[in-house]
């Protein structure tokens, strides 16, 4: 096993991912601290949530990157909300449902139509 892990981190307000080199046994908390120390997470966000690409549930903060199955070159996404409310208003009603902030627009649309 390598001593370091290079992951691509997507943060709010940046269109490009940030390359982060970190120990595989670092926890999600350590990743967040690293991002804060380097100015990639705004101080106004008291809590952030980390999502593995393709996974709609936030990662457990106390668990290591390795134990979450995050591999070299993998993408993770940082959000300041665990879920967002989506509302669709029709002439005769409204559908409202929470979604992961990492959910695609296509998946939200399909879920609301079902």
C-alpha positions in Angstrom: 0.0 0.0 0.0 1.2 3.5 -0.9 1.9 6.0 1.9 -0.1 8.6 0.1 -3.4 8.8 -1.8 -4.0 11.4 -4.6 -7.7 12.2 -4.8 -9.6 14.8 -6.7 -11.8 17.0 -4.5 -14.7 19.1 -5.8 -15.5 22.0 -3.6 -18.2 24.7 -3.9 -17.4 27.7 -6.0 -14.6 26.0 -8.0 -15.3 24.5 -11.4 -12.2 22.3 -11.4 -11.3 19.6 -8.9 -8.4 20.1 -6.5 -5.7 17.5 -6.3 -5.2 16.5 -2.7 -2.4 14.2 -1.5 -3.2 12.7 1.8 -2.6 9.5 3.8 -5.0 6.6 3.0 -5.6 6.2 6.8 -6.7 9.8 7.1 -10.3 10.2 8.3 -12.9 12.4 6.5 -12.4 14.8 9.4 -8.7 15.0 8.5 -9.6 15.7 4.9 -11.9 18.5 5.9 -9.2 20.0 8.2 -6.7 19.8 5.3 -9.1 21.6 3.0 -9.9 24.3 5.6 -6.3 24.9 6.3 -5.6 25.5 2.6 -8.6 27.8 2.2 -10.7 25.4 0.1 -13.6 25.3 2.5 -15.2 28.6 3.6 -14.9 29.4 7.3 -18.6 30.3 7.3 -19.5 26.6 6.8 -19.5 25.2 10.3 -20.0 21.7 9.0 -19.4 20.1 5.6 -20.4 16.8 4.1 -18.2 14.6 1.9 -19.7 12.4 -0.8 -17.8 9.8 -2.8 -18.6 10.2 -6.5 -21.6 8.1 -7.4 -22.7 7.6 -3.8 -25.6 9.7 -2.6 -25.1 9.3 1.2 -22.5 11.5 3.0 -19.4 9.6 4.2 -19.0 8.9 7.9 -16.6 11.6 9.2 -14.8 9.3 11.7 -14.0 6.6 9.1 -10.8 6.5 7.0 -10.6 7.2 3.3 -9.3 3.6 2.8 -12.2 2.1 4.8 -14.7 4.2 2.7 -13.1 2.5 -0.4 -11.6 5.7 -1.8 -8.9 4.8 -4.2 -6.0 6.7 -5.8 -7.4 9.2 -8.4 -11.0 9.0 -7.1 -13.3 12.0 -7.0 -15.0 13.2 -3.8 -17.4 16.1 -3.5 -17.7 18.6 -0.6 -21.1 20.1 0.2 -22.3 22.3 3.0 -25.7 20.6 3.1 -26.5 17.0 3.8 -29.6 17.2 1.7 -31.6 19.7 -0.2 -35.4 20.1 -0.6 -36.7 20.0 -4.2 -40.2 21.2 -4.9 -42.1 20.9 -8.2 -45.3 22.8 -8.4 -48.1 21.8 -10.8 -51.4 23.4 -11.5 -53.2 21.0 -9.2 -50.5 20.3 -6.6 -46.9 20.1 -5.5 -44.3 17.4 -5.0 -41.6 18.1 -2.4 -38.8 15.6 -1.5 -35.3 15.8 0.0 -32.3 14.8 -2.2 -28.6 14.5 -1.7 -26.8 17.6 -3.0 -24.7 15.2 -5.1 -27.8 13.9 -6.9 -28.0 14.7 -10.7 -30.8 16.8 -12.1 -31.8 13.8 -14.3 -32.2 11.6 -11.3 -34.2 14.2 -9.4 -36.5 14.6 -12.4 -37.0 10.9 -12.8 -37.7 10.4 -9.1 -40.2 13.2 -9.0 -42.0 11.8 -12.1 -42.3 8.3 -10.6 
